[in-house]
Amino acid sequence: MSKTKNKADAWKEAKKRCQLNEADIQMAKELGMTPKSLTKNIPSKDQQWKAPVKVWVRNMYEEKFGKVLTEKTSNNQKRQDKKAINSIEWDDLPF
């Protein structure tokens, strides 16, 4: 059980350090990458020629599978966004 927990923590750390989303993590896992391989490929300031990890993973995935996974937003999230837009109080507007 602790091994699974360590793996999950390693993926969370890689996600945070490499600025990835769930779709990027999924693509990296399907490519057989590990969290360590992702963090090792973060470009330093001397490596201006190196693409960010997010771009690197997407390019490799597209070369292998011919498409890129996208992160899906749920219908519930879309409804909440519409409610937030529609809930503007007209009395609070400055004009």
DSSP file with accessible surface (Angstrom, degrees, kcal/mol):
  #  RESIDUE AA STRUCTURE BP1 BP2  ACC     N-H-->O    O-->H-N    N-H-->O    O-->H-N    TCO  KAPPA ALPHA  PHI   PSI    X-CA   Y-CA   Z-CA
    1    1 A M     >        0   0  199      0, 0.0     4,-2.0     0, 0.0     5,-0.1   0.000 360.0 360.0 360.0 -39.0    0.0    0.0    0.0
    2    2 A S  H  >  +     0   0   88      1,-0.2     4,-2.4     2,-0.2     5,-0.1   0.825 360.0  58.2 -68.6 -28.3    2.8    2.4    0.8
    3    3 A K  H  > S+     0   0  156      2,-0.2     4,-2.1     1,-0.2    -1,-0.2   0.925 107.3  46.7 -64.7 -42.0    4.3    1.7   -2.6
    4    4 A T  H  > S+     0   0  101      2,-0.2     4,-2.3     1,-0.2    -2,-0.2   0.903 111.9  51.1 -64.8 -40.4    1.1    2.8   -4.3
    5    5 A K  H  X S+     0   0  138     -4,-2.0     4,-2.4     1,-0.2    -2,-0.2   0.902 109.0  50.6 -65.4 -40.2    1.0    5.9   -2.2
    6    6 A N  H  X S+     0   0  101     -4,-2.4     4,-2.3     2,-0.2    -1,-0.2   0.888 109.9  50.4 -64.8 -39.2    4.6    6.8   -3.1
    7    7 A K  H  X S+     0   0  138     -4,-2.1     4,-2.4     2,-0.2    -2,-0.2   0.920 110.8  48.8 -63.7 -43.7    3.8    6.4   -6.8
    8    8 A A  H  X S+     0   0   45     -4,-2.3     4,-2.2     1,-0.2    -2,-0.2   0.913 112.1  48.7 -63.4 -41.2    0.8    8.7   -6.4
    9    9 A D  H  X S+     0   0   77     -4,-2.4     4,-2.4     1,-0.2    -1,-0.2   0.891 110.0  52.2 -65.3 -38.4    2.9   11.2   -4.5
   10   10 A A  H  X S+     0   0   39     -4,-2.3     4,-2.4     1,-0.2    -2,-0.2   0.909 110.3  47.7 -65.1 -41.6    5.6   11.1   -7.2
   11   11 A W  H  X S+     0   0   41     -4,-2.4     4,-2.6     2,-0.2    -1,-0.2   0.892 111.1  51.4 -66.6 -38.4    3.1   11.7  -10.0
   12   12 A K  H  X S+     0   0  144     -4,-2.2     4,-2.2     2,-0.2    -2,-0.2   0.918 111.3  47.8 -63.2 -42.3    1.6   14.6   -8.0
   13   13 A E  H  X S+     0   0   95     -4,-2.4     4,-2.9     2,-0.2     5,-0.3   0.921 112.7  48.1 -64.9 -42.6    5.0   16.1   -7.6
   14   14 A A  H  X S+     0   0    1     -4,-2.4     4,-2.4     2,-0.2    -2,-0.2   0.905 110.5  52.5 -64.4 -40.4    5.9   15.7  -11.3
   15   15 A K  H  X>S+     0   0   67     -4,-2.6     5,-2.1     2,-0.2     4,-0.5   0.922 114.2  42.9 -60.4 -42.7    2.5   17.2  -12.2
   16   16 A K  H ><5S+     0   0  161     -4,-2.2     3,-0.6     3,-0.2    -2,-0.2   0.945 117.2  44.0 -70.8 -48.3    3.3   20.2  -10.1
   17   17 A R  H 3<5S+     0   0  136     -4,-2.9    -2,-0.2     1,-0.2    -1,-0.2   0.838 120.4  40.3 -68.8 -33.5    6.9   20.7  -11.1
   18   18 A C  H 3<5S-     0   0   12     -4,-2.4    36,-0.4    -5,-0.3    -1,-0.2   0.429 106.0-125.4 -94.8  -2.1    6.3   20.2  -14.8
   19   19 A Q  T <<5 +     0   0  157     -3,-0.6     2,-0.2    -4,-0.5    -3,-0.2   0.941  54.0 158.3  56.7  54.6    3.1   22.2  -14.8
   20   20 A L      < -     0   0   11     -5,-2.1     2,-0.2    -6,-0.2    -1,-0.2  -0.683  33.0-142.1-105.4 159.2    1.0   19.4  -16.4
   21   21 A N     >  -     0   0   32     -2,-0.2     4,-2.1    33,-0.0     5,-0.2  -0.534  40.4 -88.9-108.1-178.2   -2.7   18.6  -16.4
   22   22 A E  H  > S+     0   0  102      1,-0.2     4,-2.4     2,-0.2     5,-0.2   0.870 126.2  53.4 -62.0 -37.7   -4.4   15.3  -16.1
   23   23 A A  H  > S+     0   0   10      2,-0.2     4,-2.4     1,-0.2    -1,-0.2   0.912 108.7  50.0 -65.5 -38.7   -4.4   14.7  -19.9
   24   24 A D  H  > S+     0   0    0      2,-0.2     4,-2.4     1,-0.2    -2,-0.2   0.907 110.8  49.4 -65.7 -40.9   -0.6   15.3  -20.0
   25   25 A I  H  X S+     0   0   10     -4,-2.1     4,-2.5     2,-0.2    -2,-0.2   0.922 110.5  50.8 -63.4 -43.2   -0.1   12.8  -17.2
   26   26 A Q  H  X S+     0   0   90     -4,-2.4     4,-2.3     1,-0.2    -2,-0.2   0.920 110.5  48.8 -61.1 -43.6   -2.2   10.3  -19.0
   27   27 A M  H  X S+     0   0    0     -4,-2.4     4,-1.7     1,-0.2    -1,-0.2   0.922 110.9  50.6 -63.6 -41.4   -0.2   10.7  -22.2
   28   28 A A  H  <>S+     0   0    0     -4,-2.4     5,-2.6     1,-0.2     4,-0.4   0.912 110.6  49.2 -63.4 -41.0    3.0   10.3  -20.3
   29   29 A K  H ><5S+     0   0  100     -4,-2.5     3,-1.2     1,-0.2    -1,-0.2   0.912 109.8  51.2 -64.6 -41.0    1.8    7.1  -18.6
   30   30 A E  H 3<5S+     0   0   79     -4,-2.3    -1,-0.2     1,-0.3    -2,-0.2   0.810 107.2  54.1 -67.2 -27.5    0.7    5.7  -21.9
   31   31 A L  T 3<5S-     0   0   32     -4,-1.7    -1,-0.3    -5,-0.2    -2,-0.2   0.535 120.0-112.8 -81.0  -6.7    4.2    6.5  -23.3
   32   32 A G  T < 5 +     0   0   60     -3,-1.2    -3,-0.2    -4,-0.4    -2,-0.1   0.677  64.5 151.0  85.5  18.7    5.7    4.5  -20.5
   33   33 A M      < -     0   0   21     -5,-2.6    -1,-0.2    -6,-0.2    -2,-0.0  -0.433  34.6-142.8 -81.3 158.6    7.3    7.5  -18.8
   34   34 A T     >  -     0   0   73     -2,-0.1     4,-1.7     1,-0.1     5,-0.2  -0.773  27.5-109.4-112.9 162.5    7.9    7.7  -15.1
   35   35 A P  H  > S+     0   0   21      0, 0.0     4,-2.4     0, 0.0     5,-0.2   0.891 120.4  55.2 -58.5 -35.5    7.7   10.8  -12.8
   36   36 A K  H  > S+     0   0  146      1,-0.2     4,-2.2     2,-0.2     5,-0.2   0.905 104.5  52.0 -65.3 -40.1   11.4   10.8  -12.5
   37   37 A S  H  > S+     0   0   33      1,-0.2     4,-0.7     2,-0.2    -1,-0.2   0.857 110.4  49.8 -66.8 -31.7   11.9   10.9  -16.3
   38   38 A L  H >< S+     0   0    0     -4,-1.7     3,-0.7     2,-0.2    -2,-0.2   0.943 112.4  45.0 -69.8 -47.2    9.6   13.9  -16.5
   39   39 A T  H >< S+     0   0   30     -4,-2.4     3,-1.1     1,-0.2    -2,-0.2   0.823 108.2  58.0 -69.7 -28.9   11.3   15.9  -13.8
   40   40 A K  H 3< S+     0   0  146     -4,-2.2    -1,-0.2     1,-0.2    -2,-0.2   0.755 103.2  55.3 -69.4 -22.3   14.7   15.1  -15.2
   41   41 A N  T << S+     0   0   50     -4,-0.7    -1,-0.2    -3,-0.7    -2,-0.2   0.239  71.8 124.6 -99.0  15.2   13.7   16.7  -18.5
   42   42 A I    <   -     0   0   54     -3,-1.1     2,-0.1    10,-0.1   -24,-0.0  -0.610  67.5-119.6 -71.0 123.4   12.7   20.0  -17.1
   43   43 A P        -     0   0   39      0, 0.0     2,-0.1     0, 0.0    -1,-0.1  -0.453  23.7-143.7 -69.8 139.0   14.8   22.5  -19.1
   44   44 A S    >   -     0   0   59     -2,-0.1     3,-1.4     1,-0.1     6,-0.2  -0.367  34.5 -93.5 -89.1 178.7   17.2   24.7  -17.2
   45   45 A K  T 3  S+     0   0  181      1,-0.3     3,-0.3    -2,-0.1    -1,-0.1   0.795 126.3  55.2 -65.8 -26.9   18.0   28.3  -18.0
   46   46 A D  T 3  S+     0   0  144      1,-0.2     2,-0.7     2,-0.1    -1,-0.3   0.634  96.4  70.4 -77.2 -14.8   21.0   27.2  -20.1
   47   47 A Q    X   +     0   0   56     -3,-1.4     3,-1.4     1,-0.2    -1,-0.2  -0.448  50.7 148.1-104.7  61.1   18.9   24.9  -22.2
   48   48 A Q  T 3  S+     0   0  162     -2,-0.7    -1,-0.2    -3,-0.3    -2,-0.1   0.751  70.7  62.0 -64.0 -24.0   16.8   27.4  -24.2
   49   49 A W  T 3  S+     0   0  197     -3,-0.2     2,-0.3     2,-0.1    -1,-0.3   0.687  85.8  93.4 -75.6 -17.5   16.7   25.0  -27.1
   50   50 A K  S <  S-     0   0   48     -3,-1.4     3,-0.1    -6,-0.2    -3,-0.0  -0.603  75.3-129.1 -85.4 133.1   14.8   22.4  -25.0
   51   51 A A        -     0   0   41     -2,-0.3    -2,-0.1     1,-0.1    -1,-0.1  -0.444  34.1 -94.2 -73.9 151.1   11.0   22.4  -25.1
   52   52 A P     >  -     0   0   73      0, 0.0     4,-2.7     0, 0.0     3,-0.2  -0.257  38.6-108.6 -59.6 155.5    9.0   22.4  -21.9
   53   53 A V  H  > S+     0   0    5      1,-0.2     4,-2.9     2,-0.2     5,-0.3   0.887 118.1  56.7 -57.6 -39.6    8.0   19.0  -20.6
   54   54 A K  H  > S+     0   0   66    -36,-0.4     4,-2.1     1,-0.2    -1,-0.2   0.938 111.7  41.5 -58.6 -47.1    4.3   19.6  -21.5
   55   55 A V  H  > S+     0   0   62     -3,-0.2     4,-2.7     2,-0.2    -1,-0.2   0.909 113.8  53.7 -67.8 -41.9    5.2   20.3  -25.2
   56   56 A W  H  X S+     0   0   79     -4,-2.7     4,-2.3     2,-0.2    -2,-0.2   0.930 110.3  45.9 -59.3 -46.8    7.7   17.4  -25.2
   57   57 A V  H  X S+     0   0    0     -4,-2.9     4,-2.6     1,-0.2     5,-0.2   0.930 113.3  49.6 -64.4 -44.5    5.2   14.9  -24.0
   58   58 A R  H  X S+     0   0   82     -4,-2.1     4,-2.5    -5,-0.3    -1,-0.2   0.903 111.0  49.4 -63.3 -41.2    2.5   16.1  -26.4
   59   59 A N  H  X S+     0   0   74     -4,-2.7     4,-2.3     2,-0.2    -1,-0.2   0.925 112.6  46.9 -64.0 -44.4    4.8   15.9  -29.4
   60   60 A M  H  X S+     0   0   67     -4,-2.3     4,-2.0    -5,-0.2    -2,-0.2   0.909 113.3  49.1 -63.9 -41.0    6.0   12.4  -28.5
   61   61 A Y  H  X S+     0   0    8     -4,-2.6     4,-3.1     1,-0.2     5,-0.5   0.918 111.1  49.5 -65.1 -42.0    2.4   11.3  -28.0
   62   62 A E  H  X S+     0   0  102     -4,-2.5     4,-1.9     1,-0.2    -1,-0.2   0.889 110.1  51.3 -66.1 -38.1    1.3   12.8  -31.3
   63   63 A E  H  < S+     0   0  165     -4,-2.3    -1,-0.2    -5,-0.2    -2,-0.2   0.905 118.2  38.1 -63.2 -40.2    4.2   11.1  -33.2
   64   64 A K  H  < S+     0   0  135     -4,-2.0    -2,-0.2    -5,-0.2    -1,-0.2   0.911 133.4  20.1 -79.5 -43.8    3.3    7.7  -31.7
   65   65 A F  H  < S-     0   0   91     -4,-3.1    -3,-0.2     2,-0.3    -2,-0.2   0.532  93.9-124.4-108.6 -10.6   -0.5    7.8  -31.7
   66   66 A G  S  < S+     0   0   60     -4,-1.9     2,-0.3    -5,-0.5    -4,-0.2   0.554  83.1  59.6  80.4   6.3   -1.3   10.5  -34.3
   67   67 A K  S    S-     0   0  129     -6,-0.4     2,-0.4    -9,-0.1    -2,-0.3  -0.964  73.2-124.8-154.8 168.5   -3.4   12.6  -31.9
   68   68 A V        -     0   0   46     -2,-0.3     2,-0.2    -3,-0.1   -10,-0.1  -0.973  25.3-123.3-122.0 135.8   -3.2   14.4  -28.6
   69   69 A L        -     0   0   45     -2,-0.4     2,-0.3   -46,-0.2   -42,-0.1  -0.482  26.2-154.2 -73.3 145.7   -5.5   13.8  -25.6
   70   70 A T        -     0   0  111     -2,-0.2     2,-0.5   -47,-0.1    -1,-0.0  -0.911  21.2-109.1-119.9 153.0   -7.4   16.8  -24.3
   71   71 A E        -     0   0  102     -2,-0.3     2,-0.3     1,-0.0     0, 0.0  -0.670  35.4-140.1 -81.5 126.2   -8.7   17.4  -20.9
   72   72 A K        -     0   0  189     -2,-0.5     2,-0.4     1,-0.0    -1,-0.0  -0.681   5.6-146.3 -89.5 139.1  -12.5   17.2  -20.8
   73   73 A T        -     0   0   87     -2,-0.3     2,-0.1     1,-0.0    -1,-0.0  -0.852  22.9-120.7-101.5 140.8  -14.6   19.6  -18.8
   74   74 A S     >  -     0   0   69     -2,-0.4     4,-1.8     1,-0.1     5,-0.1  -0.338  17.3-116.8 -77.9 160.0  -17.8   18.2  -17.4
   75   75 A N  H  > S+     0   0  106      1,-0.2     4,-2.2     2,-0.2     5,-0.2   0.843 116.3  59.5 -62.4 -33.2  -21.3   19.6  -18.1
   76   76 A N  H  > S+     0   0   92      1,-0.2     4,-2.1     2,-0.2    -1,-0.2   0.908 104.2  49.3 -63.1 -41.5  -21.6   20.5  -14.5
   77   77 A Q  H  > S+     0   0   82      2,-0.2     4,-2.1     1,-0.2    -1,-0.2   0.907 110.0  51.4 -63.7 -41.3  -18.5   22.7  -14.7
   78   78 A K  H  X S+     0   0  104     -4,-1.8     4,-2.2     1,-0.2    -2,-0.2   0.904 109.3  50.6 -63.2 -40.1  -19.9   24.4  -17.9
   79   79 A R  H  X S+     0   0  154     -4,-2.2     4,-2.5     1,-0.2    -1,-0.2   0.907 109.1  50.8 -64.2 -42.0  -23.2   25.1  -16.1
   80   80 A Q  H  X S+     0   0   98     -4,-2.1     4,-2.2     1,-0.2    -1,-0.2   0.895 109.3  51.3 -63.4 -38.6  -21.4   26.7  -13.1
   81   81 A D  H  X S+     0   0   82     -4,-2.1     4,-1.9     2,-0.2    -1,-0.2   0.915 110.6  48.4 -64.1 -42.1  -19.4   28.9  -15.5
   82   82 A K  H  X S+     0   0  142     -4,-2.2     4,-2.7     1,-0.2    -2,-0.2   0.903 110.4  51.5 -65.1 -39.8  -22.6   30.1  -17.2
   83   83 A K  H  X S+     0   0  153     -4,-2.5     4,-1.3     1,-0.2    -1,-0.2   0.905 108.5  51.5 -63.2 -40.4  -24.3   30.8  -13.8
   84   84 A A  H  < S+     0   0   62     -4,-2.2    -1,-0.2     1,-0.2    -2,-0.2   0.898 112.7  45.4 -64.2 -38.7  -21.3   32.8  -12.7
   85   85 A I  H >< S+     0   0  116     -4,-1.9     3,-0.8     1,-0.2    -2,-0.2   0.916 116.2  45.4 -70.0 -41.3  -21.5   34.9  -15.9
   86   86 A N  H 3< S+     0   0  132     -4,-2.7    -1,-0.2     1,-0.2    -2,-0.2   0.616  98.6  72.9 -79.0 -11.9  -25.3   35.3  -15.7
   87   87 A S  T 3<  +     0   0   73     -4,-1.3     2,-0.3    -5,-0.2    -1,-0.2   0.173  62.0 136.3 -93.2  21.7  -25.2   36.2  -12.0
   88   88 A I    <   -     0   0   93     -3,-0.8     2,-0.6     1,-0.1     3,-0.1  -0.497  56.8-127.6 -67.7 130.0  -23.8   39.7  -12.4
   89   89 A E    >   -     0   0  113     -2,-0.3     3,-0.9     1,-0.2     4,-0.4  -0.699  11.5-155.2 -81.7 120.0  -25.7   42.1  -10.2
   90   90 A W  G >  S+     0   0  196     -2,-0.6     3,-0.8     1,-0.2    -1,-0.2   0.794  92.2  61.0 -67.5 -26.5  -26.9   45.0  -12.3
   91   91 A D  G 3  S+     0   0  150      1,-0.2    -1,-0.2    -3,-0.1    -2,-0.0   0.789  98.4  58.3 -70.2 -23.8  -27.0   47.2   -9.3
   92   92 A D  G <  S+     0   0  127     -3,-0.9    -1,-0.2     2,-0.0    -2,-0.2   0.587  80.8 106.8 -83.6 -10.0  -23.2   46.8   -8.7
   93   93 A L  S <  S-     0   0   51     -3,-0.8    -3,-0.0    -4,-0.4    -5,-0.0  -0.438  73.3-130.5 -73.1 144.3  -22.3   48.1  -12.1
   94   94 A P              0   0  128      0, 0.0    -1,-0.1     0, 0.0    -3,-0.0   0.545 360.0 360.0 -76.0  -3.9  -20.7   51.6  -12.1
   95   95 A F              0   0  199      0, 0.0    -2,-0.1     0, 0.0     0, 0.0  -0.626 360.0 360.0-115.4 360.0  -22.9   53.1  -14.9
